[in-house]
Amino acid sequence: MNTSEVFVPSVADELAYAQLGDERRTLRLQVMAEQWSAAPDKSVLQSSKSSAHAEAAYRFLNNPGFTYIPIVESHVEQTYERIAQETTVIVAHDTTEVEYQGEVVREGLSRIKGNDQGFLAHFALALTADGSRRPLGVAAFVPWVRPSHKTSKRDGMNRPGHDYAKDDSRESVRWWQTVEEVSLRARGASLIHVMDREADAYPLLAQLKEGKHRFVIRLCKDRVVRADGGEQELPGLLFETLRKVEGTFELDVPLSRRAKSPIPHKRKGLGAREERQARLEFAAAAIQFRRPRYLSDGPEWLAVNVVHVRELDTPEGAEPVEWLLATSEPISTEAELRRVVEQYRTRWVIEEYFKALKTGCAIEKRQHESYETILKMVAICIPIAWRLLLLRTLARAAPDRPGTAALTPTQVDVLRACSAMKLPEEPTVRQCFEAVALFGGHHKSNGDPGWLVLGRGMEYLLALEHGWTAARRKGIDD
């Protein structure tokens, strides 16, 4: 679908399909969603229009008669409708930790680190593959609570790899489960599953190959490999082998500044760096991975295409850029290599989606006391965060489209009348985006606004729209 044909739906429309056992519950859900989307980073009490609305929202969230699943499913169903309109879709998979600080025990959660409690949430986010990276919505959402005790043998030692590999409850299984779910439900579009280093597991790669799925996965494990088709050649190790492959072409790429990751186990390869211009060399090879010794199932050798991106002449003291990408895609030409790298880079949009959830919607600041209530809250925020992400994406990918491609005509009228920016009669998406950000306290000299500022700007715009509509209705009645 052409980006110019996109119109941002309301959050209430995204939740209209929710089957909650009573039509009144669905109507209440839609009212809550609209109120929350107007103040996404605020508490239930702050975002509700009145104490009666707040009380109704709390009753809804604490109602044991339904779970979070039908709420998420309503948005997911409409995501698949949008997928069906595309030729090719990238599905970015990733897991994020949802944490709650403080000493208060929240029913159903487990300790994540220190005194923090929380749960893990695995997402599959559908994105267009046309270069715009337009988010189509969440295609799968799997939350779970990690056991509070470590899984080990009776003597206290960790289980060996072959024993752990047989455990169908292990967390890594969820990557394949979401691939299966999305692939079974998607219609029309060809799917490319894109994952980061956490998905570097031989069983997952074998399942993707066996199911003839398209994929791009960043590798992190050094493993025994050999040239594809070269049964007589002595095997070597992945990193050593790929570093010997001659580069196909070089490219100058600007690298943005990056802060150190706050998560200890993710700091390797994600250290702090300053902004710089990097010269990258691209190489590729068709190779075979040998099955790990602790596995007894699956092929002994697995044929995979690998793209190697490495930085040349890295500045002293800086960490060099190096990506190893396993893929099902062809790698014979420069254009094909560029396409694989661009498909992997599209995965980063899911990191922005997590920021929209955690900062824009402040899901980790909510004061709900049980896992089930928190999941319902998150389920409502899932389409709200998607809508925030979509608005920002349109402002970048289609900045010259009419503002009504991202906002309602009434909202555009309110911006023209109330913004400190001087907007033309028919402002563009980008101009409307900047006006909304200005409402949130942003100055355009600071670059694109963050999620908190964008959420505040939308809150103020929707409050003005409410007053604008009420005043016009009163004028008509009078």
MIKE-999123 format. One record per residue (C-alpha): residue in one letter; x, y, z. Coordinates in steps of 0.001 Angstrom, whole numbers, plus 500000, padded with zeros to 6 digits. Each point is the difference from the previous one (the first is absolute). Layout:
REM residues N
AXYZ...
This chain:
REM residues 478
M500000500000500000N501244503496499189T500833502062503094S497923502861498578E496885497842500335V500514499401503727F497626501513502518V500571499648503729P497068498142501579S498676500814503425V501030497769502878A496321499325500710D499625498534496503E503013497717500621L498202498522503027A496520499755498480Y500356496232499360A500729499076503631Q497741497122501090L499602500554503742G496728498142500587D497917503173500191E499675502788497436R500020502555502800R503509498889500979T501231500597496459L498455503482500010R501650500719503365L503315498748498588Q499713502394497048V499203502957502279M503008499137502191A502267499652496973E499038503416498642Q500522501626503403W503347498264500493S501201500899496494A499313503652500839A502304499737503034P502107496870499370D502597500645502707K497470500785502745S498389497746502623V496474498629499652L498716502669502378Q501772502830498144S498939498883496513S496342499391500905K497556502837499333S498367499651503421S500098497982503215A497121497910498613H502070499157496885A503001499153502190E497916497698502209A498568498272496912A503524499531498615Y501231498399503217R496967497674500053F500771499021496405L503656499243500702N499213497976503136N497110498039498453P500869496259500158G497437499193497290F502495500441497132T503743500175499359Y502329502239498010I499910497624496998P496844501241498186I501168503607500454V503313499273498250E498285497781497446S497823502847498732H503083502014499005V501819496905498716E497107499099497675Q500128503431498419T503786499736499705Y499499496912497826E497497501927497868R502705502595499362I502588497271499310A497675498524497342Q500190503266498038E503803499789499630T502224497987497646T502877499473502455V500011500610503749I502862499965502496V499095498476503357A502354501218502731H500144497669503018D501401501003503398T499550499592503757T499946502822502535E499996500024503806V497131501888501637E501190501072503455Y498338501486503080Q502151501528502710G499268500109503706E499450497681502928V496241499505499505V499373496397498935R497884499781496855E498059496780499707G501185497678497228L503283501776499164S503511498715500691R503291501675500870I501954501187496977K502991501664501636G500501501311503523N496642500900501483D498432500695496611Q497076497804498992G498674499408496539F499415497716497064L501316499434496497A498061500856496860H500762498614496549F498685502000497032A499777499516496256L499622503399498309A498963500118496324L501720502640497822T499872500903496334A503004498871497962D499880502895497520G502631502081501820S497503502154501925R500036497572502968R496358500843500637P498684497999502993L496909497953499138G499381498919503585V500758497255502505A499557496549498465A500737497996503177F500415500702503707V501179497340502474P500549501012503649W501380497726502702V501362500082503528R503426498470500514P500152497404502836S501438501462503176H502403497062500393K502805498942497677T499495496804498047S502736497641501093K500765496413500900R499600498740503550D503664500570500740G499577503674499153M501978499934496752N498391501385496856R498491497460497656P502134498889497039G499135501340496533H498479496773498672D497658499850503021Y498956503647499664A499430499630496232K497236497450500697D498094502430502247D497031501342498001S499394502695502638R503343501755499421E499693503670499057S501692499636496607V497084497861498780R497825503132499810W501928501315497012W498914497026497905Q496465500040501433T499454503581498839V501482499230496571E497512497135499639E497056502069501229V500699502959497725S500723497804496973L496760498054500437R497836503092500414A501517502362497435R498337500140496609G501288501380496728A503379501449500929S503301498157499975L501510500235503509I503648500610500904H500674499202503672V502724502257501427M501608499390503395D502954501185502082R502768497958501644E497744498486502647A498460497855497245D503343498483498969A499126496359500757Y500616496984497783P496544498419500593L498262503241498950L502146500351496876A499276496366499094Q496243500495500487L500003503134497857K501881498189497242E497799496911500185G496826502104499849K501417501998497044H499536503270501875R501809503161498935F502224501433502747V502879502268500996I501575499280503414R503041501630501538L502514497389501189C502053500153503190K501186496411500575D503220498747498541R499290496537498609V501559497366497781V499352500691496305R501069498860496569A499471501295496468D496572499120498630G500390496892497859G503594499524501125E499672496698501864Q503682499232499445E501262503264501467L501179500139503578P497519501887502201G500969503264501694L498419502536502342L497379502500498849F501672503306500901E503459498971498757T498541498646496745L497887503085499190R502808502436500795K502053498331497265V497286500497497366E500878502795497584G497747503027500174T497621500736497116F499721503773500442E500531502830502502L497622502682501241D500308503122502184V497251499984502645P499291502569502745L499777498426503464S497834501733502592R501028500579503593R499003497163502363A499827499863503780K501129496915501889S497255497400500382P498605499888503566I499600496210499710P503292498272500960H499655496930497752K499290502232496975R503034502262500413K502212497743497924G499756501451496513L497762502820501246G502560502188501728A499898503786500015R501295501717496872E500345503501498617E498541501087496675R502368499290497113Q500277499200496308A500868496337499516R501307498235496914L498373496576499794E501009497035497860F497387497463498885A500772496330499375A497885496866499645A500303496228499807A497842496916499731I501065497706502850Q498782497125502147F499662499948503794R500775496779501850R497367498868502478P501131500564503619R501093496870501831Y497319500332502676L497244499651497370S498932496660498576D497120501233497809G500157501970496774P502418499896497066E503675499422500718W500907502871497651L497804503026499257A500506502086496827V499636503751500628N500972503190498171V502016502406502177V500600503712499436H502986501504501803V500132503762500637R503240501267501547E501473503426500678L503321501011498485D502478502345501692T498093500258503280P501105503000502120E502246499157502943G498013499117503101A496733499494498069E498201496681499684P499958498912496324V496700499311498294E499610496332499083W496846498167499011L499615496381498970L496546499470498524A498647496520499243T497358500171497316S497835498067497599E500268502858497464P502259499960496917I503456501595500389S501475499888496492T499995503720499159E500730503308501719A496304500896499812E499060496748501752L502528500590502787R498732503528500520R496440498677500147V500848497451502722V501708502661502123E497061502382499535Q497607497233501059Y502006499483503172R500148503732500705T496196500107499781R499964497870503168W501023503059502003V496454501367499680I498901497510502654E502401501669502433E498156503264499295Y496734498187500613F501230498899503437K500857503633500765A496506501036498921L498585497422502429K502296500741502928T500501503761499640G497098501188497859C497442497817501811A501950499678503278I498974496359500519E502728499555502645K498721502953502035R496484498662500520Q499039499044503534H497934496866499327E500508497251502548S499604496709498113Y501405498362496882E496552499500498444T499060503654500480I503357501150498622L499536497826496897K496614501590499279M501578503426500362V502836499036497639A497494498523497523I498215503366499782C503315501829499595I501201497721497163P497923501730497272I500550503426501623A503789499538499736W499618498753496423R498011503114499099L502677502281501510L502677498110498061L497974500198496795L499545503766500328R503729500537500407T500804497622497141L497656501819497626A501619503312500943R503353498563498901A498992497813497045A497312502216498453P500692503500501364D498432501825497051R496661498196500074P496960501988501209G499682500180503787T496661498192499748A501928496821499153A501124499918503652L497402502041501908T496270500609499717P498836503139498162T498800501436503331Q503410499438501592V501672501774497067D497587502940500427V500838500159503724L503721500018499247R499604502828497507A497976502046502486C501944499303503214S503618499191499117A502760502551500488M501245498795496602K498593501810496998L498420497181498015P498732500323496417E496418499316498957E500893496378499188P502980499045502208T502095496931499276V500412496976502252R503419501277501060Q498699503461500850C497182498502502083F502475497687501715E502234502929500967A496988501962501269V498905497079502186A503555499640501353L500047503737500770F496885499496502145G502050497439501953G502829502486500657H502331498995497164H502240502337498016K500790498855496464S503683500961500382N500316496980502320G499189497509497232D496986497706499988P497950499983503215G500166497110502466W497053497820500911L499181501859503208V499863503353498221L497943498561497140G497556498439502459R499601503304501845G499440501845496741M497267497576498932E498402500300503432Y499827503792499661L498714499837496410L497217497587500927A499020502153502990L499751503014497684E498023497933497502H497542499005502734G499398503653500902W499859501019496330T497361497366499231A497964500864503100A500019503716499098R498888499325496433R497224497694501227K498799502666502428G499979502550497191I497857497717497879D497592499317502878D499677503734500760
